[in-house]
Amino acid sequence: MKKTLLLLFIVMISTFSVNAQLTESFDATTFPPAGWTTVIVSVGDGSASGIPGDVWDRVTTSTENPSPTVNPHSGAGMARYDCYEFDPTSKADLITPVMDFTGGLKRVTFWMYRSATYSDQDSLTVYVNTAASGTGATFLGKIIRFGGSAPAVPAVGWYQYFYDIPASFNGASNYIIFRGTGEFGLSILIDDVVVANQPSCRPPSAITGSNYNYAAGTATFAWTAPVAPPVGYEWALNATGTAPATGTTVAGNTVSVTGITTGVTNYLFVRTNCGAGDFSAWDSLAFAALPCATIVAPVNGATNVPQSQVFSWNAVAGANGYSFYLGPSAGSEVNIGSLAGTSTPITNLTPVTTYSWYIVPRIGTAAAINSCTSNSFTTGAEGNTPANNTCAGAIAITSANIAANPVAGTTIGATLTLVANSCAGAVGSADDDVWFQFNTSSLAPTGTLTIAPAAPGGISDIVAQVYAAASCGSLGTAVTCADATDAANAEVIDLSTLSPNTHYYMRVYSFAGTAASRGAFTIVASAGNTLPVRLATFSARRSNGVNILNWSTQEELSTSRFIIERSNDARNFVSIGQVAATGNSNTIRNYTFTDIHPAKGNNYYRLRTVDKDNSSKLSVIRSIRNEGIADITLYPNPVKNQLSLSIDADKATDGHLS
């Protein structure tokens, strides 16, 4: 049976309990509460199933990164999905007891804590099912923890949400499923869960504003009517954000409003009048009462605009942010980001193309509702300096390009023709690239391509990405890349990881999008030596306060050792230990290394495999986020008269001292 996808509403109302099927505030110390269950759905690379840090639990307080300390919405406890990973495959379910929905349509209401930091997609997804399982469940809605994501919230704190259960769930066996998903690894906190009958009078939804006149303080508002035909509506306007007791009556779902307070955030409230004194909850729209921004550059109608362009506009009094809209024509612009300043560089614009753009001022998360005039411009033709700025001009690399006959290249004057992708765990802010091509049928199968900056003043912080494709029109995603160094250092592409007799394109660019990072370089093809090792696996996980690295090799030839390197930014690595290699082997060999003193926060790891002739190769990077680890120091040793204990931790947690 086809299920209906329900819309999310955010409301600031008291939790209702009339005909409640379930009321749970997680105040009792036993967790999960009676009848509730928790299930680990999946774990990422950094955890093992069942260990603390990937499960739902109960807490009385939670110290968020970087702040503040969060207390329950009410009572003594709250439910938390606790995850430390940068991995969206980390998921766990919190499932309600069985509920009987035969007594009418139901609604689930709960409170969730939203933050203002880290926009990575830690989220809570809500499902309903006739079984205590997420398998086959019907999606009700998803809330991203970051307060700037939809539905956006004006400040850090607790917010109440509800979802109406589809009418098809009308039997005696039903469950609500709260699924926590980690990506940055912050806690998902919920409290005061209620499942009860849906109200008889439904609020309107999807309030929009238009025809705003800043000078007159007037605008037109419209909204979507609820399913049941109402008698009418009431509306109210204020600049406090507090829902009114009553409002002005209107028959239809549009209203012309006067008295808008300029320069601040205004709130339009609308509720449904169902007759006989029965009103719905208020729905509201927060909007910034601000004029449009005046465009500075590029000016309206500009031609031959460069592919890399700094867009700018005049500041609007009262605004503390701006939304940038860009698209191929008026009416098709999309919001490509919110900015605090009055200018932003945009790269990788398509040559000989007309664009439309405009700026909407904001006050916090509230945007202006005025229809700002679009401005158009047309980009110039693609430059031909350097000639290999585009894939179509890719320069060939052959086995003849040894150290005495390198391929010369430069990114000076180049633009970005393909968006930068992640390599070695980082993306960068590239604004240039140039292209090369080669075929593994003519290059040594165990060789390398070394991209080295010219001295002096060569390219800085090289990134090289390789695509397996017969033509520029079929690039797809990169099959390998190199970004193991920074500054004026070389990068190496290992040809042994590529398929034989295959055509490849390689693009080279600077990690940083600055003119100073551009420059000349050379590419040298080398027959190389047989690689010291072929890695089969490499993983990292956190367990009992330490980080454990495991890896295995399929084959080793004259391999000396593995050097374990760690970084807190995925860019600058230091050696923290080494493990001796088997040396020579053609069977699976397993290795492990324990970092007993990991850094708090982000830990990035890579292996440097060293051959007996001291040549080396770097592995891929694995990461673990160690928020919450405590450093404990006892002194003096030996103790005399008094023992001192020092604890340094990222977050508050319970512990035991013996």
Secondary structure by P-SEA (a helix, b strand, c coil): cbbbbbbbbbbbcccccccccccccccccccccccbbbbbccccccccccccccbbbbbccccccccccccccccccccccccccccccbbbbbbbccccccccbbbbbbbbbbbcccccccccccccccccccccccccccccccccccccccccbbbbbbbbccccccccbbbbbbbbbbccccbbbbcbbbbbccccbbbbccccccccccccccbbbbbbbcccccccbbbbbbccccccccbbbbcccbbbbccccccbbbbbbbbbbccccccccccbbbbbbccbbbbccccccccccccbbbbbbbbcccccbbbbbbccccccccccccccccbbbbccccccbbbbccccccccccccccccbbbbbbbcccccccccccccbbbbbcccccccbbbbbbccccccccccccccccccccccccbbbbbcccccccbbbbbbbcccccccbbbbbbbbccccccccccccccccccccbbbbbbcccccccbbbbbbbbbccccccccccbbbbbbcccccccccccccccccccbbbbbbcccccccccbbbbbbbccccbbbbccccccccccccbbbbbbbcccccccbbbbbbbcccccccccccbbbbbbbccbbbbbbcccccccbbbbbbbbcbbbbbccc
